[in-house]
Structure formats: structure tokens, C-alpha cells
Amino acid sequence: MTTSIPLPLTQFVVKMHSRCDLACDHCYVYEHADSSWRSRPKVIADGILAKAAERIGEHAAVHRLPAVRVVLHGGEPLLAGPDRLRRAAEALRAALPAGCSLDLRIHTNGVLLSREFCALFAESDIKVGISLDGDKAANDRHRRFADGRSSHPQVLRAVALLNEPEYRHLFAGLLCTMDVDNDPVAVYRALAELRPPAVDFLLPHATWDEPPKRPAALGATPYADWLLTVHRLWETDGRPFAVRTFESVHRTLRGLSSLTESLGLEPSDLAVLETDGTFEQADSLKTAYDGAPATGMNVFAHSIDDLARHPGIVARQSGLAGLSEACRACSVVRSCGGGLYAHRYRSDDGAGSFDHPSVYCGDLMTFVNGLAGSAASVTVPAQAGADPLSGTLTPAQLDELAAGYGSADTIAALGRSQLALTRAMLAAAWDASGQGRAEAWALLAELDAAAPAAVDAVFAHPYARAWAARRLAGDLPVGLGPLAALAAAAAVRAGRGDAVAVPVRGGWLHLPTLGRIAMPDGEAVVTGRADGFEVRAADGSVHTVLDEPLRRVRLAGGWTVVLEDTDPLRDSHDHPVADRLSNGELLNWTGALREAWELLGRDLPGYADGIRAGLSTVTPLRPGPAGRDISSAARQAYGAVGIARPATAPTLALLLAHEFQHVKLGAVLDLTDLYDRTDTTLYFAPWRPDPRPLEGLLQGTYAHLAVTEYWGTRTLAYDGLPGGAADRAREQFALWRRYTAEAVERLSASGALTGTGVRFADGMRATVTPWLAVPLPAAAEQAADRVRRERAGV
């Protein structure tokens, strides 16, 4: 048994009741291999709940978790009754340390949902997920009462209740278990009509011993075909609700993290507490064999740290190394991740193991390739051609951005436009080099046809474009090595056996998006293998392991941010970059980022989804002078911000939001002219003593929309409360709302804005104006006036 903790556990399923009022014939709890439910108490005891809350709280404190997610589950959790559910919520909230928030949810079949339950959930801030497989015909295929009656009318009443204005904020979404005998169009339409905020389309649990049904008439990959049909409808409708399955594949194809345990290579951080107080692994393992999820641990004798060391938990956290040989050699492994762990099980004549591809392997490959093919793609061009960026944003999306915000879909559109621009700039830089179809460029062109996801993942790296920008600006000493490194990284990701020569300078071979390897200067040959890579250095030594792999920080909700401290082109920011982080510095950054992300969700919810969708990389910078915070966004590094870790997480949250505003606006300016680019007038920003070009004023104003809302939200939270923190929030709010409003008017009066720019300024004005009406104490306004006079030199 291992002694270290590979990853803190942040998601917990608590079984409130071990029985159910429906008799669904596809239920993994009662109808599959595991029968442990028969011997467990029907209802969880208060003492077990209290101890579980204590264990989760101590785990959160030890690992400085900013948030944990707990799902109240079953069986059917509503059978536990409102009083016990209330006590569970109270115990969990009371046990968490200060600074750690609770994302509390309940997953129910909806049959018993009532106004009494909804009132409790509103009081206790419990989000509600409902199981529903589609229209009546689809739902009744499996989800019936024991006497055969339909559950569909009761579930529709539950959803209607959650859609009432009083309870809509509680509605977490729908969970739909697929059945390929159900019409995917009818299922999608039935679910979409209910206006859910999210839908999870789930593959029915199956193993190689008990494979899923595959009607011959539906072809070899019926589950992929079913999902792809739904995906086309979802895209056509403008993505009306979130679908983690689709979004996870889109994200992983771009080199980002998955949002679900069933896809991608992100480590699982989930555990289950049963009604008898025993700890188990993921519930889905019940489909494998009797006792498969068992750990032999319980809440009274074992801590969550003990549970995190369990070999079964560790096995679900080992990424690519934990997959079968066939999976590691697969071209789509970084998106499918080998599929759900339980779906890999095969008994192997009594020596059962999970060291196999998913029983849905063919479906997953077809599904991932189908989504990769549907994504907008620009082939690596031999030379710069037609503008690939026109028409990227709709007018509604531009208005959304003008207001300072940007939904996940809008930011994804910006990301696609930036990827297209990176491709065009790389092609232009290579064409200008006069090197023709040399090895690295030829390999990228070949991989772009054979393994486009690998090329996209490397080109989407924020600093991929930095080389092209420098070459096109005349910085020839930067050389052609960085492009060869991009080709090598793409080859490693593709895993096809391609080889490419890469020059090594300064004792390091850097592979963008992966990390770096120490070796002597000269020329190294990098070969991508199905199970990793091989690098033959100039001195003949062979390397198969990264000496300094890229660091990734997993945040609440499955979002992963890269801490980039290896890329030599990360020096694109206006400040010196930090050296490789020590383990202690990495731990400090991890804790600070987790807490900052939680604060962004709380204090800047209108910005948080966009940040999550577009910010992939944080580059640590060297600290500035004492008392000065240092941060930067580089115009040619979309998706990255540079920050010197500040003293507090709230400051880090503010810097992340501030700098990502610059990232967004830079991408907008790549798409459309907001001002006359021939204008040479210099303009004073209210917060600076020196005049700036118009773009500087525009960038500062846009960034300070987020700053104003940040301090405004905190001021409202401190309403009526005394203290230094409250006074500072009011003073900062008073200062920045006036600065930002004044800057918007200065932009509008410049006479240099285009028609689109005027519309953009109007959007910024509409956002900042309501903040001007928020009443503040005279002392706050006076303090803001003093700062304004000091900065103006009055």
C-alpha cells in the first residue's frame, strides 16, 4: 500500500438511504453484480453523518481545500426524509474550516420531490439533480415502479417545480442514461423542452463480462452514433444547456482538462460513504463484481487521508500510466481516457482486472473522432492566405463581451479564433524563414491530417505563437528551434512513432505542453511512442522521462490550470519570470489558486465561467518591490497570464480577473477594429499620470470593469459591517467605479472609435453605470477623493 497521497479527495457521495421507491432494471446498485445493499441499514444514522462531516472537515483543513462537493445519494435519498437531510447539511457546513465552501447536491429520481423538500433545499442551499431518460416512452423503458407503473408524470412534476422562479436556482440538471433503442432525437427534444441548466448523457454501466446491448440493425458503434446525433442537435440549437460529455471532449481535444471522470486523463478525486459508515470507491464499480467498490475502511477507524492511500483510489488517479497497453497506444486516449474505470473490467477466467480498454472502446473512438471532425479546423497552411477569423463572433457575443463578461461558449469562440490566428502566424513565420518543406514543418503538416487533435493541443499552448510573433517582428536570433519543439511535442502526443530533430540550447530540451529534459547542447532526436517518447541526445544518451514535467493544478469543478515554469518563451510578459518552482512554492501556489478560484465564483460569478473556459495557464513571475503586486497579460499568448504570487488569495483572484480581461480584449481586437488604428493622439487614463495610446486606455478601462465589480460585490457583502476589510472594500469601490466610468466617457469622447467601438463603449457604460448608484459612506468617498488628488498631483 502506498503511503503518500497522490491527490486530496474533494468529492464525496453520501448514501442517505439504501433503498429505492422505483425498480429501474438498469440500476447498478440493485440490478448489477454487487449485492452489498442487502446487508446495509436503510437509513444512515446521525452519528455516522456527524463523523463523516468531521472527517471531511479535517481533510479539507489539512489540504487547504477551498471547496468540497458532497452529493446526497441513495438508493433514493428523499426516502431519508427532510429532517435527516437538514441535519446532514448542517453537520457538513459546520465541520468545514473557514475559507472552505460546500457545494452540496442531491441526486434523486424526483418521485417524492415536493414543495416541502424544495423549501428545505433553498434554506440549506442544496442543488437538485433529477434522473430522467427522455420522453415517456424512453423513460418507461427502464424507470418504472415495481408494479410496472410509469414514473414519468411524477418526474415531470418534479422538474416543473424546480423550474418555478422560486426554486430555479436549485436546479442542477438532468441525468439521462442512454438506451440505443430510444430515438435520440425524441430524447433530446423532450429533455430540451424542460429547460434544464445541464444534461449528463450517461453510457449504461457494462463490462466485458456483461457487455452492453448492440442491436445488429444499429451498426458497430450504436452508442457513438446516438451521442453524435444528439451532439448535432445540441450544436444546431446553440448549445442551450451544458453537457459535460460533449464539453469534455471539446476541451481535451484542445489540451485542456476533462469535466467528468468518464473521459480524459484527469485523476479521480471521489469517494463514497455508505449508510453503514463504510467507505467505498466509485459507485460505478458495483457493476464489475460483488464487492468491487469495497475498501475495508470505515468512517470511525479511518481518515480521508487513509482512504486516499487505498490502492483502488490510487489506481483511478494514475492517468496514462494506469491504462492498458492498447489504450496507451490509441490516438484518442487523451480524450477518452480509457473510458470509465468500471467499464474496463474483464474477469479473465477468474483473475479479474481493469487492465483493459473500455467495453465501449469502439464507440468512444468513433465519438471522439466525430467531435474532432465537427470542430472548426484550419489546416496548417503553406503560406498565409484568406483571413480565417472573419465571422467568428456573433453580434450577441460581441455585446456580451462589451459588457465585460463572456460566457463559456463566447470565450470558446475567442479561443477558436486565436487557434486559427496562431496557425496563420506560424505558417507566415515559417514561410518567411525560406526553409521550404523542412523536417519539422513537414511533420506538422502530416500530423495535422493524421492526428489533428495533437497539433491543436500544441498550437493552443499560449506560448506557441510567441515564436512566430518574434520572428515576424524581426527577432531572427530566436531561431527555428521552437518550431521543431512544437513538432516534437505534437509527435509525442500523437504517439505514432514519428521522429524529429530538435536543437538543444542551455542544457534543456523543452517539449511544449509536456515539460523539459536535461541534456547536453546539440541536436536531439525526439520520437513519439505509443507509450510515451524516446529522446536520443547529442551524446548518445537516451531519455524516456521528463526531468521537469509541466505542473497542473486541479481546481474545484474539474478545471485544471497549468503552472508554466519551463517554457523558454514564457518570458513574453513585461516582467521577469520566476525560475522553476520548488515543491514548497508549488504547494503555496496550489493552495492560493484553489482559494482564488473559489473567491472568483463567489465574488465575480459573471466572469468565472469565461475565465474557466479561456484561462489555461498561469506563469509565475518574480516578486516586485515590497508592497507592489506584479501581473501581466501578453498579447501574443492567449490563454495565459503572468503573476507574481501575491500575499493573499483575494488579491490573486482580483489579478486573475483583471489580467484575463486584457486577454479577452486582445482577442477581440484581433477580430475587429474598435478604434481608428491611425490615431496617434495620447490620452490620459484617470488612474495613470502618463498619457497612453487609445488602445492602452481601452485596455485599462475594460480590465477595470472587473475590478469595479469585484470591489462592488465585496462592498455589498460587507453591508453595514465595521472593520478594516469592509472599509478598504468601500474605498476601493468608490475609487474604481468613478475611474472606470470616467474612462468610458473619455473613450466615447475621443472621436477615434469605430461604429463597433462606440457600441462596445456603450456596453461598458451599461455595466459600470448601475454601480455608481450604490450608496457609500461619506468616509469612503472622501478616501477615494484623496487618492485621486494624490495621483493627479493636486
Secondary structure, 3 states (H helix, E strand, C coil): CCCCCCCCCCEEEEECECCCCCCCCCCCCCCCCCCHHHHCCCECCHHHHHHHHHHHHHHHHHCCCCEEEEEEECCCHHHHCHHHHHHHHHHHHHHCCCCCEEEEEEEECCCCCCHHHHHHHHHHCEEEEEECCCCHHHHHCCCECCCCCECHHHHHHHHHHHCCCCCHHHEEEEEEECCCCCCHHHHHHHHHCCCCCEEEEECCCCCCCCCCCCCHHHCCCHHHHHHHHHHHHHHHCCCCCECHHHHHHHHHHCCCCCCCCCCCCCCCCEEEECCCCEEECCHHHHHCCCCCCEEEEECCCCCHHHHHCCHHHHHCCCHHHHCCHHHHCCCCHHHHCCCCHHHHCECCCCCCECCCCCCCHHHHHHHHHHHHHHCCCCCCCCCCCCCCCCCCCCHHHHHHHHCCCCCHHHHHHHHHHHHHHHHHHHHHHHHHHCCCCCHHHHHHHHHHHHCHHHHHHHHCCCCHHHHHHHHHCCCHHHCCHHHHHHHHHHHHHHCCCCEEEEEEECCEEEECCCEEEECCCEEEEEEEECCEEEEECCCCCEECCCCEECEEEECHHHCEEEECCCCHHHHHCCCCECCCCCHHHHHHHHHHHHHHHHHHHHHCHHHHHHHHHHCCEEEEECCCCCCCCCEECCCCCCCEEEECCCCCHHHHHHHHHHHHHHHHHHHHHHHCCCECCCCCCCEECCCCCCEECHHHHHHHHHHHHHHHHHHHHHHHHCCCCCCHHHHHHHHHHHHHHHHHHHHHHHHHCCCCECHHHHHHHHHHHHHHHHHHCCCCCHHHHHHHHHHHHHHHCC
